[in-house]
Amino acid sequence: MKPSNNTKTAIVVIALILVIPMWNFIAHGAAGVFKSKPKTEEHTQPAKPQHIEVPKPIGPEKAPVKVTVFINSANPCHAETINALKQLPQEYPNQVRVVFKDTKDPANAKAAAEAKIGCEMGLLVNGRMAFRLPGRGLVMFQGPLMGGAGHGVNMNDLHLVIESQVKEKTGRPARRVQVKGAPPSASPAQPQGPQQVPGHVHSAQCSHAH
């Protein structure tokens, strides 16, 4: 017995009802599986520079005072001190020359060790790191600029030493010009107790090898 036309039509309709949803499920389900997930925006802090540029010598070669600055270019906390010391030739026109030496260079590291620089950063004024100042006692230029208690480069002391060296080398008082942006200093310094020589105190952001 052959099926009637009505039966055939019913079968076709039922087949379509079953096939169409299944096709939609396959098409959209597969697309959902293989669709790449949207990238979430990453909020990261910009990396701090881990290398600082070593400036070229500043000031005339025949200046009566030569300031040799030993730095470590891999230590970014030295940048502030470098910027301050770069101002010295402007503050003392034709009287001061500043030379920067990177201790990442073995030759410079050896020179720093021979000069008894006991920190990654320090400086020499006309080849000397330590001086005795009236009312201050022994001062030593090791470490970055002093931000408080501790042992480091005190700009007041540095100005006093530079001025005394200019007078010693030329027989004339140093001529100082106020430079905009230069660290303030009092000259002459008020008498204080002797500066403590042993030890260093640096901020937590700085890492210095001793």
C-alpha positions as MATLAB code, in Angstrom:
seq = 'MKPSNNTKTAIVVIALILVIPMWNFIAHGAAGVFKSKPKTEEHTQPAKPQHIEVPKPIGPEKAPVKVTVFINSANPCHAETINALKQLPQEYPNQVRVVFKDTKDPANAKAAAEAKIGCEMGLLVNGRMAFRLPGRGLVMFQGPLMGGAGHGVNMNDLHLVIESQVKEKTGRPARRVQVKGAPPSASPAQPQGPQQVPGHVHSAQCSHAH';
ca = [
       0.000    0.000    0.000;
       1.506    3.276   -1.118;
       1.495    6.248    1.252;
      -0.888    9.022    0.372;
       0.161   12.494   -0.678;
      -0.958   13.844    2.708;
       1.339   11.377    4.464;
       4.308   12.380    2.282;
       3.677   16.040    2.976;
       3.511   15.407    6.710;
       6.822   13.529    6.592;
       8.519   16.395    4.708;
       7.203   18.973    7.167;
       8.386   16.941   10.152;
      11.812   16.493    8.555;
      12.138   20.243    7.972;
      11.068   20.970   11.562;
      13.836   18.671   12.804;
      16.565   19.617   10.331;
      16.351   23.428   10.427;
      16.948   23.831   14.224;
      19.686   21.228   14.064;
      21.392   23.151   11.250;
      21.153   26.424   13.150;
      22.616   24.785   16.242;
      25.526   23.331   14.275;
      26.263   26.591   12.428;
      26.041   28.947   15.398;
      27.428   26.519   17.937;
      30.566   25.887   15.894;
      31.040   29.598   15.317;
      30.786   30.175   19.068;
      33.377   27.515   19.796;
      35.928   28.796   17.299;
      35.242   32.504   17.751;
      38.210   34.187   19.370;
      37.561   35.699   22.753;
      37.799   39.489   22.889;
      41.088   40.678   24.263;
      40.792   42.297   27.642;
      42.556   45.626   27.983;
      45.631   45.305   30.111;
      46.412   48.128   32.470;
      50.101   47.975   33.260;
      52.353   50.618   34.714;
      54.961   51.917   32.248;
      58.360   50.433   32.959;
      60.790   52.778   34.619;
      63.948   53.431   32.626;
      66.735   51.177   33.801;
      69.486   53.070   32.019;
      70.533   56.698   32.248;
      72.541   58.639   29.720;
      76.047   59.583   30.768;
      76.610   63.270   29.905;
      79.678   64.442   28.051;
      82.203   66.667   29.880;
      80.850   70.156   30.600;
      82.962   73.267   31.094;
      86.347   74.485   29.782;
      89.266   72.069   29.817;
      91.514   74.626   31.521;
      89.068   75.384   34.353;
      90.837   75.652   37.729;
      88.401   73.177   39.305;
      87.656   69.768   37.824;
      84.790   67.755   39.292;
      84.960   64.075   38.377;
      81.650   62.307   38.923;
      81.499   58.512   39.100;
      78.049   57.110   38.307;
      76.453   53.800   37.415;
      74.379   54.191   34.242;
      72.296   51.147   35.228;
      71.042   52.860   38.388;
      68.213   55.308   37.531;
      68.243   56.900   40.991;
      71.477   58.693   40.015;
      69.659   60.818   37.415;
      68.608   63.575   39.821;
      72.142   64.039   41.117;
      73.521   64.132   37.581;
      71.081   66.875   36.594;
      72.131   68.956   39.600;
      75.863   68.536   38.980;
      75.484   69.448   35.297;
      74.591   72.967   36.479;
      77.952   73.606   38.175;
      79.771   74.969   35.080;
      76.900   77.445   34.596;
      77.000   78.481   38.237;
      80.780   79.012   38.029;
      81.470   80.222   34.463;
      84.982   79.377   33.218;
      85.886   78.071   36.676;
      84.490   74.523   36.805;
      84.633   71.527   34.488;
      82.489   68.453   35.247;
      83.455   65.060   33.851;
      81.141   62.059   34.236;
      82.512   58.523   34.337;
      80.363   55.414   34.128;
      81.545   52.700   36.523;
      80.035   50.085   34.213;
      83.305   50.602   32.348;
      85.952   48.494   34.135;
      88.576   51.236   33.737;
      86.317   53.767   35.429;
      85.374   51.285   38.129;
      89.074   50.768   38.849;
      89.639   54.530   39.012;
      86.735   54.885   41.466;
      88.157   52.122   43.644;
      91.602   53.729   43.623;
      90.004   57.024   44.680;
      88.382   55.222   47.622;
      84.863   55.824   46.324;
      82.977   53.382   48.535;
      79.668   53.651   46.730;
      78.304   53.283   43.206;
      78.305   57.065   43.028;
      80.740   59.658   44.271;
      82.840   62.557   43.084;
      86.285   64.061   43.235;
      87.147   67.752   43.305;
      90.579   68.243   41.761;
      91.310   64.595   42.443;
      90.164   64.576   46.070;
      87.071   63.008   47.591;
      87.491   64.197   51.220;
      87.984   67.719   52.576;
      88.016   69.410   55.962;
      85.796   72.463   56.204;
      85.644   74.983   59.067;
      82.672   74.209   61.273;
      81.902   71.040   59.297;
      84.808   68.770   59.974;
      85.562   66.046   57.472;
      83.217   65.903   54.490;
      83.269   63.152   51.881;
      81.503   63.184   48.540;
      80.111   59.684   48.218;
      76.663   58.631   47.102;
      73.887   60.727   45.496;
      72.586   64.063   46.749;
      71.684   63.956   50.401;
      67.937   63.962   50.903;
      68.153   63.945   54.667;
      70.277   62.193   57.261;
      73.138   60.108   56.025;
      76.316   60.318   54.025;
      76.277   61.639   50.470;
      76.855   64.686   48.282;
      75.904   67.782   50.266;
      75.575   70.667   47.803;
      76.388   73.282   50.455;
      79.669   71.521   51.171;
      80.381   71.052   47.474;
      79.955   74.778   46.781;
      82.274   75.643   49.664;
      84.945   73.241   48.397;
      84.657   74.502   44.813;
      84.977   78.112   45.945;
      87.968   77.356   48.148;
      89.643   75.483   45.296;
      89.041   78.339   42.853;
      90.674   80.776   45.247;
      93.553   78.383   45.917;
      94.231   77.809   42.206;
      93.707   81.360   40.927;
      94.302   83.585   43.930;
      90.906   85.220   43.331;
      87.501   84.611   44.921;
      85.127   82.397   42.978;
      82.440   84.130   40.934;
      79.113   82.398   41.279;
      76.026   82.993   39.150;
      72.562   81.960   40.277;
      71.157   79.468   37.760;
      67.438   78.866   37.446;
      66.600   75.337   38.518;
      69.864   74.774   40.373;
      69.539   73.217   43.839;
      69.466   75.921   46.533;
      72.407   76.095   48.861;
      73.620   78.334   51.641;
      77.108   79.685   51.249;
      78.838   79.865   53.598;
      77.286   77.013   55.518;
      76.244   77.539   59.088;
      78.555   75.832   61.580;
      77.372   72.368   62.435;
      78.715   69.342   64.150;
      81.244   67.152   62.332;
      79.682   65.120   59.544;
      79.409   61.447   60.311;
      81.691   59.593   57.936;
      80.953   55.878   58.442;
      78.010   54.370   56.661;
      75.557   55.432   53.977;
      71.848   56.061   54.103;
      69.988   55.894   50.789;
      66.339   55.824   49.847;
      64.582   52.502   49.414;
      64.394   53.044   45.641;
      68.160   53.155   45.299;
      70.427   50.158   45.268;
      74.095   50.885   45.866;
      76.904   48.405   46.064;
      79.512   49.040   48.708;
];
